[in-house]
Amino acid sequence: MADRREYEGLLDDEEDDDEGVSPHLSPLCDPTHLLHRILVLVFMCFLGFGSYFCYDNPAALQTQVIQDMGLNTASFMQLYAWYSWPNVVLCFLGGFLLDRVFGIRLGTIIFSLFVLLGQIIFAAGALANHFWLMNLGRFVFGIGGESLAVAQNTYAVNWFKGKELNLVFGLQLSMARVGSTVNMNVIGWVYGRIEAMLGSTGHTTLGITLMIAASTCLFSLICALILGFLDRRAEKILKKEQGKTGEVIKLTDVKDFPVSLWLIFIVCVAYYVAIFPFIGLGQVFFIEKFAFTTVQARAINSIVYIISAPASPLLGFVVDRIGRNVLWVMLAVITTLLSHMMLAFTFWNPWIAMCLLGLSYSLLACALWPMVAFVVPEHQLGTAYGFMQSIQNLGLALMSMAAGSILDLKGYLFLEVFFIACLCLALLAVVLLYLYNSYKEGELNLSASERTSRMKPE
């Protein structure tokens, strides 16, 4: 589940046409009024809550899933791999489906249904004690999850372009992290209550717990329906068109990608494979190495998301004001590398390393993803971001299975060395990106003032 700000090309659209709004509408019912847009923003933020809550259900229930389903770690990590597989392709198609096939409203509802259906199949697999069915559920869940994020960002641009868009993107990302955090700290407690009611652990207890988690996906589907109604109403009142992603996907553009973009892709894949698979396997790591209780392990494993919720919009503001994106990315990779080295080779309080990891993760997302817009023309943005997400999901799928196998065969120390090696590759790519950008006198490491002066017409 990676962070994206890929719709900047839409920000140049014309301002909303406010003509035709009845002066008798109350502020809460007036689509042009701030109060109404705040109401829309509430449903917009909760649109992805269920998806992010359920995405890390396996991580929060790592011990229970492995024990109740009789798995090894490699099989367990297939639950994350199967989520990523459909998005190797769908990252190219999500925007097209929203723009040309379904429309934003119907598309959002369909993707929300995929998320809900996938979680129900996932839970049913546990209830029936069929692991293949659980994998199928994660595959269906993945079909909806990433595309729902595209729809969420499209709604944001449609309602807030030229107004409070940067803040809205930050709030949506924060709410996503709240969903992940609540899952990490609540779903284990739910499992415990079901276990107490049934009097035993087992696949039935796990299935019921996961089915209860599906209620958050149902809640998000309700938000999608309400959003569709409000957007349709605003379209009629303001006489405007449905929002569109603005993506233009042309695979032939790949041959024209500059070297700097390929280096950004390498940083993206090498960095995120050291984050999400680690969180997926982190709970047992803290129990085994640091003798944490299950509750303590869940808490520290969720701290990355807890920190990211408030830090992402704040750090994004800082990066926007200062510029120097490459240096920020380099700082994020180095501090993440130090975090993993502390976790691997010391017995220092792991809260220090995990808090540093949370800040680094937030900083990288704010500095890395916007750089794509600085190295490719606007008409190639859709292709560039689609390709970036595609190889990110491919990397996560492959590395999730690799991480599970390494853990089964060699243990957590070798797994941490593997993550450190990935981060060293990311660091090498950042250094090469810095040198190449300096040689070409590119825009990636300009200060904010220098970047602004370049954009001004002569």
ZALOPA-619143 format. One line per field, with one value per residue (C-alpha): residue number from 1; residue in three letters; x, y, z. Coordinates in nm, 4 decimals, always signed. Example, Ala and Ser with C-alpha at 12.3 -4.5 7.8 and 13.67 -1.06 7.14 Angstrom:
residues 2
n	[1/2]
res	[ALA/SER]
x	[+1.2300/+1.3670]
y	[-0.4500/-0.1060]
z	[+0.7800/+0.7140]
***
This chain:
residues 458
n	[1/2/3/4/5/6/7/8/9/10/11/12/13/14/15/16/17/18/19/20/21/22/23/24/25/26/27/28/29/30/31/32/33/34/35/36/37/38/39/40/41/42/43/44/45/46/47/48/49/50/51/52/53/54/55/56/57/58/59/60/61/62/63/64/65/66/67/68/69/70/71/72/73/74/75/76/77/78/79/80/81/82/83/84/85/86/87/88/89/90/91/92/93/94/95/96/97/98/99/100/101/102/103/104/105/106/107/108/109/110/111/112/113/114/115/116/117/118/119/120/121/122/123/124/125/126/127/128/129/130/131/132/133/134/135/136/137/138/139/140/141/142/143/144/145/146/147/148/149/150/151/152/153/154/155/156/157/158/159/160/161/162/163/164/165/166/167/168/169/170/171/172/173/174/175/176/177/178/179/180/181/182/183/184/185/186/187/188/189/190/191/192/193/194/195/196/197/198/199/200/201/202/203/204/205/206/207/208/209/210/211/212/213/214/215/216/217/218/219/220/221/222/223/224/225/226/227/228/229/230/231/232/233/234/235/236/237/238/239/240/241/242/243/244/245/246/247/248/249/250/251/252/253/254/255/256/257/258/259/260/261/262/263/264/265/266/267/268/269/270/271/272/273/274/275/276/277/278/279/280/281/282/283/284/285/286/287/288/289/290/291/292/293/294/295/296/297/298/299/300/301/302/303/304/305/306/307/308/309/310/311/312/313/314/315/316/317/318/319/320/321/322/323/324/325/326/327/328/329/330/331/332/333/334/335/336/337/338/339/340/341/342/343/344/345/346/347/348/349/350/351/352/353/354/355/356/357/358/359/360/361/362/363/364/365/366/367/368/369/370/371/372/373/374/375/376/377/378/379/380/381/382/383/384/385/386/387/388/389/390/391/392/393/394/395/396/397/398/399/400/401/402/403/404/405/406/407/408/409/410/411/412/413/414/415/416/417/418/419/420/421/422/423/424/425/426/427/428/429/430/431/432/433/434/435/436/437/438/439/440/441/442/443/444/445/446/447/448/449/450/451/452/453/454/455/456/457/458]
res	[MET/ALA/ASP/ARG/ARG/GLU/TYR/GLU/GLY/LEU/LEU/ASP/ASP/GLU/GLU/ASP/ASP/ASP/GLU/GLY/VAL/SER/PRO/HIS/LEU/SER/PRO/LEU/CYS/ASP/PRO/THR/HIS/LEU/LEU/HIS/ARG/ILE/LEU/VAL/LEU/VAL/PHE/MET/CYS/PHE/LEU/GLY/PHE/GLY/SER/TYR/PHE/CYS/TYR/ASP/ASN/PRO/ALA/ALA/LEU/GLN/THR/GLN/VAL/ILE/GLN/ASP/MET/GLY/LEU/ASN/THR/ALA/SER/PHE/MET/GLN/LEU/TYR/ALA/TRP/TYR/SER/TRP/PRO/ASN/VAL/VAL/LEU/CYS/PHE/LEU/GLY/GLY/PHE/LEU/LEU/ASP/ARG/VAL/PHE/GLY/ILE/ARG/LEU/GLY/THR/ILE/ILE/PHE/SER/LEU/PHE/VAL/LEU/LEU/GLY/GLN/ILE/ILE/PHE/ALA/ALA/GLY/ALA/LEU/ALA/ASN/HIS/PHE/TRP/LEU/MET/ASN/LEU/GLY/ARG/PHE/VAL/PHE/GLY/ILE/GLY/GLY/GLU/SER/LEU/ALA/VAL/ALA/GLN/ASN/THR/TYR/ALA/VAL/ASN/TRP/PHE/LYS/GLY/LYS/GLU/LEU/ASN/LEU/VAL/PHE/GLY/LEU/GLN/LEU/SER/MET/ALA/ARG/VAL/GLY/SER/THR/VAL/ASN/MET/ASN/VAL/ILE/GLY/TRP/VAL/TYR/GLY/ARG/ILE/GLU/ALA/MET/LEU/GLY/SER/THR/GLY/HIS/THR/THR/LEU/GLY/ILE/THR/LEU/MET/ILE/ALA/ALA/SER/THR/CYS/LEU/PHE/SER/LEU/ILE/CYS/ALA/LEU/ILE/LEU/GLY/PHE/LEU/ASP/ARG/ARG/ALA/GLU/LYS/ILE/LEU/LYS/LYS/GLU/GLN/GLY/LYS/THR/GLY/GLU/VAL/ILE/LYS/LEU/THR/ASP/VAL/LYS/ASP/PHE/PRO/VAL/SER/LEU/TRP/LEU/ILE/PHE/ILE/VAL/CYS/VAL/ALA/TYR/TYR/VAL/ALA/ILE/PHE/PRO/PHE/ILE/GLY/LEU/GLY/GLN/VAL/PHE/PHE/ILE/GLU/LYS/PHE/ALA/PHE/THR/THR/VAL/GLN/ALA/ARG/ALA/ILE/ASN/SER/ILE/VAL/TYR/ILE/ILE/SER/ALA/PRO/ALA/SER/PRO/LEU/LEU/GLY/PHE/VAL/VAL/ASP/ARG/ILE/GLY/ARG/ASN/VAL/LEU/TRP/VAL/MET/LEU/ALA/VAL/ILE/THR/THR/LEU/LEU/SER/HIS/MET/MET/LEU/ALA/PHE/THR/PHE/TRP/ASN/PRO/TRP/ILE/ALA/MET/CYS/LEU/LEU/GLY/LEU/SER/TYR/SER/LEU/LEU/ALA/CYS/ALA/LEU/TRP/PRO/MET/VAL/ALA/PHE/VAL/VAL/PRO/GLU/HIS/GLN/LEU/GLY/THR/ALA/TYR/GLY/PHE/MET/GLN/SER/ILE/GLN/ASN/LEU/GLY/LEU/ALA/LEU/MET/SER/MET/ALA/ALA/GLY/SER/ILE/LEU/ASP/LEU/LYS/GLY/TYR/LEU/PHE/LEU/GLU/VAL/PHE/PHE/ILE/ALA/CYS/LEU/CYS/LEU/ALA/LEU/LEU/ALA/VAL/VAL/LEU/LEU/TYR/LEU/TYR/ASN/SER/TYR/LYS/GLU/GLY/GLU/LEU/ASN/LEU/SER/ALA/SER/GLU/ARG/THR/SER/ARG/MET/LYS/PRO/GLU]
x	[+0.0000/+0.2490/+0.1895/+0.1094/+0.0595/+0.0262/-0.2407/-0.0613/-0.1287/-0.4924/-0.4243/-0.4203/-0.7884/-1.0301/-1.1939/-1.5381/-1.8279/-2.0373/-2.3169/-2.6646/-2.6340/-2.9553/-2.9106/-3.1632/-2.9429/-2.8046/-2.4219/-2.4268/-2.6207/-2.4407/-2.1707/-1.9659/-1.9616/-1.6758/-1.9066/-2.0476/-1.6996/-1.5897/-1.8839/-1.7699/-1.4128/-1.5260/-1.6740/-1.3760/-1.1300/-1.3290/-1.3574/-1.0238/-1.0458/-1.1695/-0.9089/-0.6188/-0.7657/-0.7902/-0.4700/-0.2562/-0.4936/-0.2322/+0.0444/-0.1670/-0.2629/+0.0687/+0.0998/-0.2680/-0.2780/+0.0352/-0.0833/-0.4512/-0.3899/-0.0795/+0.1500/+0.5166/+0.6312/+0.6798/+0.3182/+0.2008/+0.3735/+0.1843/-0.1114/+0.0747/+0.2113/-0.1357/-0.2538/+0.0261/-0.0003/-0.3164/-0.1751/+0.1242/-0.1279/-0.4124/-0.1881/-0.1921/-0.5667/-0.7207/-0.7322/-0.8512/-1.1398/-1.2454/-1.2237/-1.3527/-1.5507/-1.7195/-1.6958/-1.5713/-1.8925/-1.9710/-1.6001/-1.5561/-1.8555/-1.7300/-1.3796/-1.5301/-1.7329/-1.4163/-1.2518/-1.5528/-1.5910/-1.2199/-1.2218/-1.5315/-1.3643/-1.0496/-1.2506/-1.4485/-1.1210/-1.0237/-1.3671/-1.3494/-0.9823/-0.8852/-0.5702/-0.6052/-0.9387/-0.7719/-0.5177/-0.8005/-0.9649/-0.6448/-0.6205/-0.9758/-0.9077/-0.6017/-0.8056/-1.0104/-0.7586/-0.5138/-0.7780/-0.9900/-0.6959/-0.6933/-1.0658/-1.0171/-0.7537/-0.9733/-1.2593/-1.0170/-0.9033/-1.2616/-1.3817/-1.0767/-0.8668/-0.7304/-0.8492/-0.7222/-0.5906/-0.2503/-0.4130/-0.6771/-0.4131/-0.2372/-0.5591/-0.6453/-0.3016/-0.3348/-0.6726/-0.5242/-0.2553/-0.5213/-0.6947/-0.3705/-0.2965/-0.6422/-0.6095/-0.2691/-0.3939/-0.7567/-0.7895/-0.5780/-0.8047/-1.1091/-0.9491/-0.9017/-1.2698/-1.3850/-1.1455/-1.2950/-1.6483/-1.5701/-1.3384/-1.0543/-0.8323/-0.8421/-0.9425/-1.3036/-1.1936/-0.9684/-1.2461/-1.4968/-1.2393/-1.1651/-1.5377/-1.5853/-1.3015/-1.5013/-1.7504/-1.4983/-1.5058/-1.8864/-1.8588/-1.6299/-1.8774/-2.1508/-1.9195/-1.8712/-2.2487/-2.2962/-2.0085/-2.1640/-2.4938/-2.3299/-2.1150/-2.4122/-2.6092/-2.3241/-2.2919/-2.6569/-2.6451/-2.3141/-2.3671/-2.0192/-1.8718/-1.7680/-1.4162/-1.1498/-0.8068/-0.6436/-0.4161/-0.2899/-0.1391/+0.0893/+0.3269/+0.5328/+0.6376/+0.8522/+1.1277/+1.1544/+1.1935/+1.5126/+1.7859/+1.6829/+1.3335/+1.4715/+1.6872/+1.3748/+1.2061/+1.5013/+1.4867/+1.1111/+1.1293/+1.4468/+1.3149/+0.9582/+1.0538/+1.2401/+0.9301/+0.6076/+0.7404/+0.9163/+0.5913/+0.4170/+0.6634/+0.7482/+0.5210/+0.6968/+1.0377/+0.9752/+0.8386/+1.1365/+1.4270/+1.3115/+1.0792/+0.7826/+0.4319/+0.1875/+0.0220/+0.3586/+0.4643/+0.1457/+0.1936/+0.5539/+0.4783/+0.2127/+0.4256/+0.5398/+0.1785/+0.1016/+0.3905/+0.3111/-0.0436/+0.0530/+0.4055/+0.3194/+0.1322/+0.3810/+0.6894/+0.5214/+0.4779/+0.8446/+0.9664/+0.7401/+0.8795/+1.2473/+1.2827/+1.6039/+1.4046/+1.7041/+1.8746/+1.5549/+1.5267/+1.8905/+1.8336/+1.5253/+1.7117/+2.0124/+1.7990/+1.5932/+1.9189/+2.0353/+1.7007/+1.7334/+2.0968/+1.9952/+1.7203/+1.9525/+2.2776/+2.1889/+1.9558/+1.8872/+1.5289/+1.3557/+1.1159/+1.4028/+1.4645/+1.0937/+1.0158/+1.3073/+1.1739/+0.8304/+0.9730/+1.1972/+0.9118/+0.6956/+0.9774/+1.0587/+0.6969/+0.6765/+1.0033/+1.0209/+0.6822/+0.6600/+1.0018/+0.8459/+0.6662/+1.0025/+1.1618/+0.8823/+0.6457/+0.2861/+0.1487/+0.3697/+0.2820/+0.0093/+0.2430/+0.5318/+0.3284/+0.1526/+0.4857/+0.6279/+0.3357/+0.3474/+0.7124/+0.6631/+0.3876/+0.5943/+0.8859/+0.6618/+0.5074/+0.8450/+1.0210/+0.7356/+0.7756/+1.1553/+1.1372/+0.9158/+1.1537/+1.4602/+1.2916/+1.1985/+1.5481/+1.7814/+1.5908/+1.5363/+1.9037/+1.9508/+1.6171/+1.7372/+2.0626/+1.8490/+1.6532/+1.9803/+2.1126/+1.7974/+1.8419/+2.2083/+2.0885/+1.8398/+2.1149/+2.3423/+2.0599/+2.0009/+2.3698/+2.3738/+2.0553/+2.2185/+2.5295/+2.3325/+2.0964/+2.3936/+2.5625/+2.2458/+2.1625/+1.8177/+1.5376/+1.5281/+1.7531/+1.6637/+1.5478/+1.1847/+1.2761/+1.4987/+1.2243/+0.9726/+1.2023/+1.2489/+0.8740/+0.8209/+0.7901/+1.0833]
y	[+0.0000/+0.2962/+0.7043/+0.8952/+1.2560/+1.1748/+1.4053/+1.7377/+1.7784/+1.8294/+2.1403/+2.3600/+2.2926/+2.5815/+2.6954/+2.5533/+2.7308/+2.8665/+2.9995/+2.8671/+2.8162/+2.9060/+3.1883/+3.0096/+2.7063/+2.6731/+2.6683/+2.2966/+2.2235/+2.4690/+2.2849/+2.6054/+2.6739/+2.5664/+2.3893/+2.1658/+2.0856/+1.9978/+1.7556/+1.6025/+1.5871/+1.3805/+1.1121/+1.1436/+1.0707/+0.7709/+0.6349/+0.4538/+0.3799/+0.0224/-0.0569/+0.0600/-0.1009/-0.4418/-0.4265/-0.4971/-0.7451/-1.0183/-0.8126/-0.7416/-1.1111/-1.2601/-1.5162/-1.6119/-1.6539/-1.8708/-2.0889/-2.1175/-2.1910/-2.4059/-2.1897/-2.1104/-1.7499/-1.7813/-1.8897/-1.6156/-1.3470/-1.4689/-1.2789/-0.9567/-1.0815/-1.1686/-0.8164/-0.6688/-0.8954/-0.7407/-0.3916/-0.4677/-0.4260/-0.2242/+0.0733/+0.1383/+0.0814/+0.2392/+0.5945/+0.4779/+0.2824/+0.5826/+0.8256/+0.6254/+0.3246/+0.3705/+0.7385/+0.8542/+0.7832/+0.4346/+0.3464/+0.4373/+0.2238/-0.0719/-0.0558/-0.0274/-0.3400/-0.5229/-0.4262/-0.5478/-0.8670/-0.9413/-0.9062/-1.1293/-1.3983/-1.3621/-1.4169/-1.7036/-1.8758/-1.8705/-1.9937/-2.2834/-2.3499/-2.3070/-2.0969/-2.0817/-1.9077/-1.6543/-1.5812/-1.5387/-1.2919/-1.0868/-1.0874/-0.9521/-0.7054/-0.5819/-0.5213/-0.2637/-0.1253/+0.0656/+0.1789/+0.3106/+0.5335/+0.6693/+0.7440/+0.9122/+1.1465/+1.2221/+1.3249/+1.5484/+1.7277/+1.7654/+1.9283/+2.1196/+2.2161/+2.5676/+2.5862/+2.3646/+2.0728/+2.0236/+2.0170/+1.7727/+1.5320/+1.5488/+1.4819/+1.1856/+1.0354/+1.0951/+0.9208/+0.6267/+0.5967/+0.6216/+0.3216/+0.1231/+0.2259/+0.1337/-0.2064/-0.2737/-0.1993/-0.3198/-0.6316/-0.8426/-0.7396/-0.8410/-1.1810/-1.2180/-1.1434/-1.3950/-1.6515/-1.5933/-1.6372/-1.9586/-2.0963/-2.1765/-2.0480/-2.1835/-2.0989/-2.0293/-1.7628/-1.6106/-1.6141/-1.4426/-1.1765/-1.1057/-1.0969/-0.8332/-0.6357/-0.6418/-0.4072/-0.1237/-0.1981/-0.1856/+0.1531/+0.2754/+0.1478/+0.3535/+0.6571/+0.5865/+0.5821/+0.9087/+1.0705/+0.9637/+1.1212/+1.4481/+1.4656/+1.3986/+1.6690/+1.9184/+1.8347/+1.9232/+2.2427/+2.3709/+2.2271/+2.0749/+1.7484/+1.4485/+1.4634/+1.2776/+1.1535/+1.3314/+1.0333/+0.9698/+0.6217/+0.5507/+0.2586/+0.3901/+0.6801/+0.4393/+0.4466/+0.8245/+0.8168/+0.9953/+0.8293/+1.0308/+0.8785/+0.5235/+0.6100/+0.7367/+0.4034/+0.2148/+0.4260/+0.3679/-0.0117/-0.0612/+0.1625/+0.0397/-0.3293/-0.2539/-0.0950/-0.2825/-0.6425/-0.5484/-0.4180/-0.7311/-0.9478/-0.7060/-0.8221/-1.1534/-0.9840/-0.7565/-1.0453/-1.2712/-1.0252/-0.7695/-0.9908/-0.7622/-0.8716/-0.9110/-0.5794/-0.4004/-0.5577/-0.4414/-0.0914/-0.0512/-0.2131/+0.0521/+0.3510/+0.4078/+0.4720/+0.6716/+0.9095/+0.9276/+1.0516/+1.3986/+1.4081/+1.3600/+1.6895/+1.8814/+1.7413/+1.7904/+2.1578/+2.1829/+2.0184/+2.2438/+2.5530/+2.4554/+2.2396/+2.0323/+1.7109/+1.4876/+1.5832/+1.5129/+1.1716/+1.1005/+1.1981/+0.9732/+0.6720/+0.7219/+0.7520/+0.4477/+0.2571/+0.3607/+0.2477/-0.1012/-0.1254/-0.0387/-0.3006/-0.5631/-0.5178/-0.3568/-0.4155/-0.0458/+0.0478/-0.0300/+0.2606/+0.4921/+0.3119/+0.2766/+0.6435/+0.7388/+0.4961/+0.6600/+1.0070/+0.8825/+0.6997/+1.0130/+1.2327/+1.0073/+0.9952/+1.3764/+1.4269/+1.1313/+1.1090/+1.4765/+1.4470/+1.2532/+1.5701/+1.7503/+1.5070/+1.4158/+1.6385/+1.6658/+1.4422/+1.1554/+1.1898/+0.9243/+0.6740/+0.7590/+0.7289/+0.4176/+0.2539/+0.3596/+0.2061/-0.1032/-0.1862/-0.0939/-0.3542/-0.6050/-0.5470/-0.5769/-0.9002/-1.0643/-0.9298/-1.0225/-1.3875/-1.3583/-1.2067/-1.4914/-1.7531/-1.5823/-1.5691/-1.9378/-2.0471/-1.8009/-1.6015/-1.2342/-1.1282/-1.2381/-1.0773/-0.7450/-0.7776/-0.8292/-0.5099/-0.3221/-0.4405/-0.3089/+0.0285/+0.0402/-0.0047/+0.2788/+0.4994/+0.4252/+0.5179/+0.8465/+0.9381/+0.8619/+1.0661/+1.3615/+1.3419/+1.2982/+1.5844/+1.8107/+1.7143/+1.7860/+2.0974/+1.9511/+2.0739/+1.7916/+1.9556/+2.3208/+2.5287/+2.6338/+2.9916/+2.8742/+2.6459/+2.9304/+3.1652/+2.9044/+2.8707/+3.2463/+3.3609/+3.5626]
z	[+0.0000/-0.1381/-0.1060/-0.4204/-0.5383/-0.9032/-1.0243/-1.0278/-1.3984/-1.3117/-1.1086/-1.4151/-1.4914/-1.4947/-1.1726/-1.0955/-1.2581/-0.9725/-1.1890/-1.1363/-0.7600/-0.5826/-0.3283/-0.1060/-0.0421/+0.3086/+0.3361/+0.4182/+0.0975/-0.1320/-0.3358/-0.3646/+0.0091/+0.2344/+0.4805/+0.2084/+0.0775/+0.4313/+0.4481/+0.1185/+0.2501/+0.5511/+0.3258/+0.0918/+0.3729/+0.4977/+0.1439/+0.1778/+0.5512/+0.5069/+0.2428/+0.4582/+0.7709/+0.6065/+0.4010/+0.7078/+0.8752/+0.8121/+0.9778/+1.2860/+1.3097/+1.1960/+1.4756/+1.4623/+1.0825/+1.0793/+1.3691/+1.2791/+0.9112/+0.9654/+0.7495/+0.7269/+0.6825/+0.3075/+0.2635/+0.4991/+0.2888/-0.0181/+0.1267/+0.0494/-0.2810/-0.4094/-0.3232/-0.5360/-0.8422/-0.9983/-0.9504/-1.1694/-1.4537/-1.2999/-1.2224/-1.5962/-1.6328/-1.3211/-1.4550/-1.7974/-1.6414/-1.4341/-1.7266/-2.0220/-1.8942/-1.5565/-1.4691/-1.1304/-0.9382/-1.0682/-1.0764/-0.7113/-0.6124/-0.8210/-0.6720/-0.3215/-0.3954/-0.5023/-0.1722/+0.0290/-0.1748/-0.1490/+0.2297/+0.2578/+0.0429/+0.2531/+0.5720/+0.4159/+0.3285/+0.6947/+0.8042/+0.5566/+0.6377/+0.2709/+0.2325/-0.1458/-0.0956/+0.1339/-0.1400/-0.3892/-0.1535/-0.1302/-0.5111/-0.5449/-0.2626/-0.4528/-0.7682/-0.5803/-0.3318/-0.5507/-0.8006/-0.5132/-0.4156/-0.7730/-0.7450/-0.4077/-0.5489/-0.8511/-0.6234/-0.4321/-0.7467/-0.8685/-0.5458/-0.4238/-0.7260/-0.6925/-0.3321/-0.0487/-0.2558/-0.0902/+0.2534/+0.1280/-0.0069/+0.3296/+0.5195/+0.2963/+0.3541/+0.7279/+0.7381/+0.5473/+0.8143/+1.0870/+0.9294/+0.9326/+1.2910/+1.4195/+1.2535/+1.4086/+1.7582/+1.7486/+1.5329/+1.7699/+2.0571/+1.8470/+1.7871/+2.1629/+2.2307/+1.9676/+2.1147/+2.4607/+2.3240/+2.1341/+2.3993/+2.1594/+1.8821/+1.5290/+1.1767/+1.2802/+1.5276/+1.2616/+0.9999/+1.2274/+1.3163/+0.9509/+0.8707/+1.1405/+0.9804/+0.6541/+0.8218/+0.7698/+0.3947/+0.4054/+0.5770/+0.2966/+0.0359/+0.2046/+0.1854/-0.1875/-0.2402/-0.0485/-0.2379/-0.5661/-0.4664/-0.3547/-0.6671/-0.8941/-0.7123/-0.7465/-1.1162/-1.1716/-0.9657/-1.1054/-1.4552/-1.4640/-1.5905/-1.3830/-1.2472/-1.4417/-1.3491/-1.6406/-1.6959/-2.0489/-2.0680/-2.3642/-2.3231/-2.6133/-2.3879/-2.1852/-2.4478/-2.3994/-2.0203/-1.9094/-1.7008/-1.3961/-1.4039/-1.4129/-1.1097/-0.9317/-1.0116/-0.8585/-0.5425/-0.5162/-0.5429/-0.3356/-0.0564/-0.0204/-0.0205/+0.3037/+0.4598/+0.3868/+0.4070/+0.7314/+0.8822/+0.7567/+0.9526/+1.2323/+1.5123/+1.5757/+1.5323/+1.8314/+2.0365/+1.9660/+1.9788/+2.2341/+2.4443/+2.3832/+2.4717/+2.1850/+2.2719/+2.2839/+1.9535/+1.7825/+1.9177/+1.8026/+1.4660/+1.4048/+1.5093/+1.1485/+1.0489/+1.3640/+1.2947/+0.9245/+0.9864/+1.1201/+0.9745/+0.6062/+0.5510/+0.7692/+0.5957/+0.2596/+0.3445/+0.4445/+0.1240/-0.0842/+0.0867/+0.0740/-0.2383/-0.2742/-0.3245/-0.3966/-0.0702/+0.1232/-0.0421/+0.0383/+0.4024/+0.4203/+0.2768/+0.5081/+0.8217/+0.7195/+0.6690/+1.0170/+1.1612/+1.0127/+1.1255/+1.4821/+1.4739/+1.3266/+1.5169/+1.8526/+2.1429/+2.1877/+2.2636/+1.9309/+1.9765/+1.8762/+1.5480/+1.4663/+1.5335/+1.3088/+1.0480/+1.0650/+1.0044/+0.7236/+0.5526/+0.5624/+0.4328/+0.1395/+0.0229/+0.0273/-0.1614/-0.4039/-0.5752/-0.6850/-0.8564/-1.1442/-1.2538/-1.2783/-1.5248/-1.7691/-1.9678/-1.8538/-2.1298/-2.0022/-1.6324/-1.6421/-1.8033/-1.5714/-1.2502/-1.3774/-1.4576/-1.1197/-0.9317/-1.1496/-1.0817/-0.7163/-0.6874/-0.8837/-0.6467/-0.3398/-0.4679/-0.5371/-0.2296/+0.0041/-0.0976/-0.0809/+0.2694/+0.3911/+0.2523/+0.4017/+0.7407/+0.7274/+0.6220/+0.7975/+1.0594/+1.1312/+1.1312/+0.7701/+0.6820/+0.8245/+0.6286/+0.3174/+0.3919/+0.4558/+0.1185/-0.0523/+0.1176/+0.0115/-0.3465/-0.2941/-0.1528/-0.4490/-0.6868/-0.5001/-0.5187/-0.8918/-0.9311/-0.7537/-0.9732/-1.2964/-1.2084/-1.1324/-1.4594/-1.6602/-1.4528/-1.3901/-1.1662/-0.9113/-0.6528/-0.7046/-0.4118/-0.4110/-0.5079/-0.7954/-0.9204/-0.9070/-1.0975/-1.3724/-1.4103/-1.4534/-1.8144/-1.9352]
***
